[in-house]
């Protein structure tokens, strides 16, 4: 009588088919990941540009306010609103357009053109992010003739 020996082969590791399927799946996922990351990296400079432009606009506004405070603290005050209009109205500094308007507020609190005690200063920076967006939101402040010669100097 013949005896047959059963040889048990423990399969350890992966088959060639399993490895190929895993590599193909990893390649597809990698391609999708690179596509999404490439899009995110292409648009990531927008944030840097926006912050840089806003910081530049705020720097110009600080310069205008510093000139205004120096004029209003002069003894006697030297027409600070008129000086801001003379120096800055219609100017473009570092690509930022500056406009000024004298305004007043009516009894309901609405802004009206005219008067001589309040000056609206608007800084408009062009958008460099997209040609479709020509300008960013403007930076606006209102300066006023609130100090007289009897008032103490305003530290700023």
C-alpha positions in Angstrom: 0.0 0.0 0.0 1.2 3.4 -0.9 1.1 6.2 1.6 0.7 9.7 0.4 2.2 12.5 2.4 0.2 15.7 2.4 2.6 18.6 2.4 1.0 21.6 3.9 2.3 24.7 2.4 1.7 27.7 4.6 1.3 30.7 2.4 3.2 33.6 3.9 3.3 37.0 2.3 1.3 38.4 -0.6 0.7 37.0 -4.0 1.8 38.9 -7.1 -1.8 39.8 -7.9 -2.4 41.4 -4.5 0.8 43.5 -4.8 -0.2 44.7 -8.3 -3.7 45.6 -7.2 -2.3 47.5 -4.1 0.2 49.4 -6.3 -2.5 50.4 -8.8 -4.8 51.6 -6.0 -2.0 53.6 -4.4 -1.1 55.1 -7.8 -4.7 56.2 -8.4 -5.1 57.7 -4.9 -1.7 59.4 -5.3 -2.7 61.0 -8.6 -6.0 62.3 -7.0 -4.1 63.6 -4.0 -1.5 65.4 -6.2 -4.3 66.9 -8.3 -6.0 68.4 -5.2 -2.8 69.6 -3.6 -1.6 71.2 -6.9 -4.9 73.2 -7.0 -4.5 74.2 -3.4 -0.9 75.3 -3.9 -1.7 77.2 -7.0 -4.2 79.3 -5.1 -2.2 79.6 -1.9 -0.4 82.8 -3.0 -3.8 84.6 -3.0 -3.8 84.8 0.8 -0.3 86.2 0.9 -1.1 88.8 -1.7 -4.3 89.9 0.1 -2.5 90.3 3.4 0.4 92.2 1.8 -2.0 94.6 0.0 -4.1 95.2 3.2 -1.0 95.9 5.2 0.2 98.4 2.6 -3.2 100.1 2.6 -3.3 100.3 6.4 0.2 101.8 6.4 -0.9 104.6 4.0 -3.9 105.2 6.3 -1.6 105.4 9.3 0.5 108.0 7.5 -2.5 110.1 6.7 -3.8 109.9 10.3 -0.3 110.8 11.7 -0.2 113.9 9.5 -3.7 114.8 10.7 -2.8 114.3 14.4 0.3 116.4 14.0 -1.7 119.2 12.4 -4.6 119.1 15.0 -2.0 119.2 17.9 -0.3 122.2 16.4 -0.7 125.3 18.6 -3.0 126.7 17.2 -4.4 123.8 15.1 -3.4 124.4 11.5 -6.5 123.4 9.5 -5.9 119.7 9.7 -8.7 118.6 7.4 -7.7 121.1 4.8 -4.1 119.9 4.9 -5.2 116.3 4.4 -7.3 117.3 1.4 -4.5 119.4 -0.1 -1.8 116.7 0.4 -3.7 113.5 -0.3 -6.9 114.0 -2.3 -6.6 112.3 -5.7 -3.1 111.0 -5.0 -2.0 107.4 -5.6 0.6 106.1 -3.2 2.0 102.6 -3.7 -0.8 101.8 -6.0 -3.5 103.0 -3.5 -5.9 105.6 -4.7 -6.9 108.2 -2.1 -10.1 110.2 -2.2 -11.4 112.7 0.3 -14.9 114.2 0.7 -16.3 116.7 3.3 -19.4 115.1 4.8 -22.0 115.7 7.5 -24.6 113.6 9.1 -28.3 114.6 9.0 -30.7 114.2 11.8 -31.4 110.6 10.9 -27.7 109.8 10.9 -27.3 109.5 7.2 -24.2 110.7 5.5 -24.5 113.7 3.3 -22.0 115.5 1.2 -20.9 119.0 2.3 -20.0 120.7 5.5 -16.5 121.4 6.8 -16.2 119.6 10.1 -15.9 116.0 8.9 -13.6 114.6 6.3 -14.2 111.1 4.8 -10.9 109.5 3.6 -11.2 106.5 1.4 -8.3 104.3 0.3 -8.8 102.0 -2.6 -6.2 99.4 -3.5 -6.4 97.5 -6.8 -6.9 93.7 -6.6 -4.0 91.7 -7.9 -5.7 88.4 -7.2 -8.0 88.1 -10.1 -8.7 90.2 -13.2 -12.4 89.7 -12.5 -12.0 91.5 -9.2 -10.7 94.9 -10.1 -10.7 96.5 -6.6 -10.7 95.3 -3.0 -13.0 96.7 -0.4 -12.0 100.2 0.4 -10.5 101.3 3.7 -12.4 104.3 5.1 -12.1 106.6 8.0 -13.7 109.9 9.1 -11.6 112.7 10.5 -13.1 115.6 12.3 -12.3 119.1 13.5 -13.0 118.2 17.1 -10.2 120.1 18.9 -10.1 123.7 19.6 -7.2 125.8 21.0 -8.6 125.3 24.5 -8.5 121.5 24.3 -5.4 119.6 25.6 -3.1 118.1 23.0 -4.2 114.6 22.0 -1.6 111.9 22.5 -1.8 109.4 19.7 
